Amino acid sequence: MSRSSPFDWDKIKMLVEHPHLIGIMAGKSLLTEEHSRWIIWMHTTKEDSLLQASRGSYKTTAVIEIGLIYRLMRDPNATMAIVRKSYTAAAEVVKAVCEIMEMPVIKEMLTFAWFADKNGRIPDKAEWHFTTRKEGKINLSIRKDHTPECTLEALGLDSKVTGRHYSGCIMLDDITDINDRIYKSEREYTKIIVSEIRANIASPGCVCLFSGTAWHPSAALEELKDNGIRQMVLPYQVLPFMSPEKIELARRAQGPLLFACNYELRFDSDADRIFTDPVTGKWDFAHAKNIKAHIDAAYSSPGNKDRDYCALTIMCELPNNKIGCIGWAEQTHAKDWIPFVFEKMSKYKAKILYAEDNGDKGFLLDLIAGDPRAQSLGIFTEQYNEKQNKQTKIATIGYEGFKNTVFAEEGDPMYLEMLLAWNEKDKDCADDVADSYASLLREGGYVSLTNSMNLYDSSMWAEQYKGFRG
């Protein structure tokens, strides 16, 4: 006995040729014919491939979530892996794929594709289910080969990958992030794991498919491009569904450097930057002393496209003339950030908070000093009138302190990214973090002003940074 289906082979052929329609059926209404091109380009190739597309272009939805179902529709016996920066992030993708496959319309589509005869009839007893359905793993009941690997498994770059082998594809999605931008050690680790996966985890005939945005010229995805991997690169300018309003919101929120990485898929040269390859570690509670804080306050309204960041920096003295530093940056009004400032100063036991009084005439520090929380936490405020040129302060005091600073990994990655992005030549570069960092080095006594200015005026400085100084 057999039954009919809402699907027929003409409809299946249409879905194979226009796979974004699978997404439309699953409620992914923003997918377009352009996404069909990506899915087909990625999931019909026999070569390792890289797709880079602007953030916000639904590449994960299209190429990973719908793309893996598209691949399974044609080969239910395949074993595949989704690899992301962390196992947890990869497991979320497996869960999303599983939930889409269990939607009635998608389940019926797959049932037809896997069981229907040439006349479009499905046996009455035709049925499939997941024999394994748990965090990070799903396995199809209709698989003919039985291997330790499931139909789809999640892996993180922090997972044990040795001993696994996949027959269909290994999707490596967003395996680089802001940490690869900031830390050389992170870039090198990512490249090692990528090499291990390509060499030892992919079975013969299995392809490694990469997707993600650009972060650093020497990061893993850029190395793949340099080595000639099959590639498709799609900045926002070539994508018709990236609206001007959406791009403008992203430009305001991210700043020029991160916008360039995530939306234009490019990175500015590091030649004019004086802060590179930071030393990082955990905040050393046991040895931290002389702990102080600085806030660079912002008061602009949420609708201001040039909205400044509030930056909070906390520093301490460490053994061997090292400086501990942790920081945060957020586009918010300084008054609304006061609870956050108290929270962080309390946690890291900072008792003095500095801020300049040039802009607000001491308004913020007066507000903080009069708050009962400041009294209960024993926090004192110190305001100062800024007389030093900001660019000079950052390029001298900031540079001198940077080489002895250990940045706490528990801090905000955006804070460190904004510090590393600073350069004197870029007038559009956000300097809120760099200003807070250099100001606390000076006001807190962590770096000698005299030594820093001698460094700035020396012939050695002039020679080493003649390109930077112009």
N, C-alpha and C positions, 0 to 999 in steps of 0.2 A: 504494500500500500504506500501511496505517496500523497503529498499535498502540494498546493500551489504556494506562491509567495508574492508579496508586493514587488519583489525584485525580479528582473529577468536578465538575460545575458547582455542585452543592449544597454541596460542601465549599469551593469557592472563594467562594461567596456567604457562607458562614459566616465565612471568614477576613476577608472585606471588612468584615463587620459586627462582628467581634471580632478585630481585628488583633493583639492581644497574643498570640493563639494562634500566630501566625507566630514570635514570639519563643520561645514554649514549644517549638515544633518545633526551634528553633535552640539549645535548651539554656538559654535565659534563663528559668529556672524561677520566678524571683521576680516576674515580671510578672503583673498581675492585670487584671480587668475595668476597673478605674479607669484603667489605662494605655491600654486600648482607647479610652476616652473622650477622653484627651489626644490620641492619634494621629489619631483622626477629626476632632477639633476643630481640630487644626493643619493637617492635610493634605487637607481638603475645602473649605477656605475660599478665597475670592477676595480676602480683605482681609489686609493686613499684620497680624500678630498677635504677642502676647507671652504666653508661658507662664512663670510663676515658680513654682517648686515647691521645697520644702525640699531641702537637700543630703541625699544618701543615699536619694532617692526613686526612683532609676533613670530620671530624666527623659531623660538622654542616651541610654541604652540604648533606651528606648521611642520617644521622639519623633524622635531622630536616626537611630540604627542601624536599628531596625525600621521607623520611619516613612518613611524614604527608600525602603526596599524596597517598602513598601506603596504608595507613590506610583508607583514604577517598574512595579509589577505592573499598574497601571491605565494607565500611559502610558510605554512604554519609549522613546519618542522624546524625552522631556524632557531638558533640560540643567539641571544643578543645581550649586550650590556650597555647601560647608560652610565657614563662616568662624569662626575662633576667635582668641584673643588672639595666638597665634603660628602660623606656617605649620606648624611641626612638630606642634603639638597637633592641628591640623586634618587633617594627613596621617595621623595615627594613627586618626582616625575613618574616613577613606576606606578605610584598610587593613581595619578591622573590618567595614565594610559589604561589602567585596569578599570577605572570608573567609566571611561568613555566606551570601552569594549562591552561593558555590561549594560549600557543603555539599550533599551529594546530595539530601536531602529538599527543601531550599529551591530548588535548581536544577530539580528535577522540578516543583515547584509553579509556578515561573515559566515553565517550558517549556509546561506545560498552559495557563496563563493566556494565553500569547502565541500558541500554535499550535493548540490544540484546536478542532475544529469543534463545531457545536451538539449533536452526539451524543456529545461527549467523546472523539473519536478524534484521535490525534496522527499527522501524517504521519511515515513512517519516517525521512525525511531531515531532519526538524525538529531544529534544533540552534542553540544560541547560545553565544557565547563573548565574551571581552573582546579587542577589537582593540588596546586600550591597557590595560596593567596595570603601572603603575609608581608610585613614591612620589607620592602626592597626586593621582593621576589614574586613572580607569577609564572605558572607553568600550565600549558595547555594539555587537555586530556587527549587530544587527537594526534599528538606527536607520535611518530613511528619509531624514532630513535630515542633511547633512554640513556641520558648522560647525567653526570653530577650537576651540570649547568642547567638552569631553568630556561624557559622561553625568554624571559627578560629579567635581568638582575641589575641591582644598583651597586655601583662601586664609587668610592671616593678616592682622591689622591692619597688619602690617609689610610686606605684599606690595604689588606694583604692581597696582592693580585697574583702572586705566583701560584702555579698549579691549576689555574683556570684557563679554559680554551673555548672560544665562541666561534660558531660556524657562519653566522649571518653578517652581523656588523657590530662594531663597537662605536657608540656615539659618545664623543667627548665634547660636552657642552659647557661653556663658561668655565673652563679649567684654569683660566687666568683671571685675576681680579685686581683690585687696587693694591693688594699686598705685593703682587708681582711688579706693579709700578714703583712701589716704594723700596722693596728689599731685594738686593741682588741675590741673597741666599734663597729666597723664595722662588725667584726665576730659575735658578740652577736646579732646585729640587723638582720643580714642575717639569723641566726638560728631561731630567733623569727618568721620572715616572712615565712620561710619554714615550720615551725610547724603549723602556721595559715593556709597555703595553704593545707597542707596534711589533717588537721583535719576538716576544714570547707568549703573548696572550691570544693574539689573533691567529686562528687556525688557517691553513692554506685555503684561499678563496674568501676569507673574511676581510672586510674592508674597515678601515678606521675613518670615521667621518667626524670632522671637527666643526664646531660652530662657536662663535664668540665675537667680541669686539676687540679693538686694539688697546694695548696698555703701555707697552714699552718697546723700543726698537730691538732689544735683545731678548724679549720674552719668547715663550715657546711657540706661539702661533706665528710670530714673525720669522723665527728660525725655519719653520716649515715652509713658509713662502720663499725664503731665500734659497732653500734647497729644492725648489721647483715643484712643490705639491700642486696638484690640480686645484684651482682656486676660483672663487667668485667673490668679489668685494663690492659691497653695495652701501655707500654712504647715503645719508638721508636725502641728498640732493637728487638722486636718481630714483627715489621711491615715490610714486604718485600719491600714495595714501598717507604720507607723512605731512599733515596739514601745517601751514605756517603758524597757526595758533599753538599747536602742540610743540613745535620746534622752539618758538619764542619762550614758552614756559620752561622748557628744558634748559635753554640758554641762561635764563635768569637764575634757575635753581642750582646749576652745576658750576658756573664759572667757566672762563674760556678754556682752561687746560682740560678739565674733565669733559667738557662738551666736545672738544676736538677729538678726544679718545673715543668717546662712546657714540657720537653721532656723525662726525666727519671721518672717523676711522683713520686718524692720523695723530701724530704726536709731535710737539714742538721740539726743536733741538735742545739738548742739555748744555750746549756750549756756553751759554750765558748764565748758567745757574751756579751759584757758589755752594749750595747745600746739596750734597749727593752722598749716597751710600751711608745712611745713618746707622749708628750702633744702637741696637735694641736689646731689651731684656725685660724682666719683671720688675715692678716697683719694689725696691728693697726696703721694706718696712723696718727690718731689723737694724739697718745701718743709717737710715735717713735722718738727717738733723738739719737745723736751720731751715725749716720748711716754710715757704712763702708762696703767695699767689699773686697773679696780675690779671685784670680783666680789661680787654679792649672792647669798649661798649659801642653798640650800634643802636640807633633810634629811628631808622627809616621805616616807613609803613610797608605792609605786606605787598601792596600793589606797585611798589617802586621797582622798575626793572633793573636798576643799578643798586639794589639793596645790599648793604654791607652785612658782614658777619660779626656776631659777637664771638670773641675768642677768650677762653679761660686757660691760663697756663699756671701750673704748679711745679715748683722746683725744690730741690733739696741738695745739701752737700752729701757726698759719698766718699768713702775711703779712696786713697790714691788720687786725690784732686779731681775726682769725677763729679759731674753734675747730673742728678736725676731729674727727669722732666716728663710730665704727662700733661696732655692738653685736649681741649674739645673746641669745636667750632660749630656754630649754628646760625642760620638766618632767622633771627628773632629780635624782638625789642628787649633791650637790656633789663627793663623793669620786670618783664615776664620771666626773665632768666634767673632772678634772684634766688628762688627756691633751689634751683639746680646748683648754683654757686655754693650755697650753704651745704648742700648734700655732699659735693665733692671736697670742699674744704674740711668738712667734718671727717670724711672717710680717710683722707690723706694727712689729717692732723696739721693743716696749714693754719697759722694763727694771725698772719698779716696779709692784708689784701691791698695791692697797689692799683691805682688808676690815675691817669692824667686828668687835670681839671680844665684843660684848654677849651674843650667843646661844651661841656655841660656845667661849668663853674662849680664842680664838686657835687652836683645834684645826686648822682648815683651813690657815691660813697656816703653822703649824708643819709640817704634813704637806708642803706645797708647798716650803717653804724647805729641808727635809731631803731633797728628791728630787734625785738626781744631775742630772736634766735642768735644774733651776733653776740649778745651779752651772755647767753647760756652756753655758747660754744667757746667763749673767750676769744672772739675774733676782733682784731683791731684794723682800722683802715688808715691808709697813708696815701694822700694825694700829692701830686707834684705837677709843676708847670713845665711842659715840654719846650725846651729851647733848642734842642739838637735837630738837625735835618733828619727826617725819617729814613731816607734812603741811605745816608751815611751811617746812621746808627745801626741799621740792619746789616750793611756790608762790612762794618768793622766789629762792633760788639757781638753781633749775631754770628759772624764768621769765626771770631776768636773763641766763642763759647761752644760752637757746634762740635768742634773736634774733640771736646772733652765730655760731651753730653751723651747720656744713656737714656734713650726714649722708651718709656714704659709701653709694652704691647697692649696693656689694658685700656689705653687711651683711644681716642677717636681717630681712625685711619684718615679721615678727612683733614684733621688738624695737621698731621705730619705731611700729607700730600700737599696741602696749601703752603707749608713751609718750604718743601722741596721745590715747589713750582715758582717760588719768588725769584725774579731777576730785575735788575735796575732798569733794563732797557724796555721792558714790556709795561707800558703805561696802563694797560687794561688788567694787569695781573693783580689779584686781590692780595693786599698786604696786611690784612687784619691780624692774621696769625703771626707773621714774621715780626710785626710791630710789637705784639704782646710778648713774644719770645725774647726779642732783643731788649725790650724795656725791663723785663724782670731780671735778665742777666745783669743789667746795669743797676737798677734800683735795689735789687736784693743783695748786691755785692758779690755776685758769683763770678763776675769778670771785671777786671780793672779797666776803667775808662782810659787811663793813661797808656796802658799797654796796647789797648786796641787801637788807639789813634796813632801810636807809633807804628803799629803794623800797617795801618792804612796809608801812612805817609811815606813808608820806606820804599826804597828803590826796588827791593825784592817784590813787594806787593805790586808795584807799578808794572814790573816786567811780567810777573806771572799772570796778571789780570788786565793787561793792556787791551785785550780784545773785549773783555767784559766792561771796562771803563769807557771804551770808545775812544 
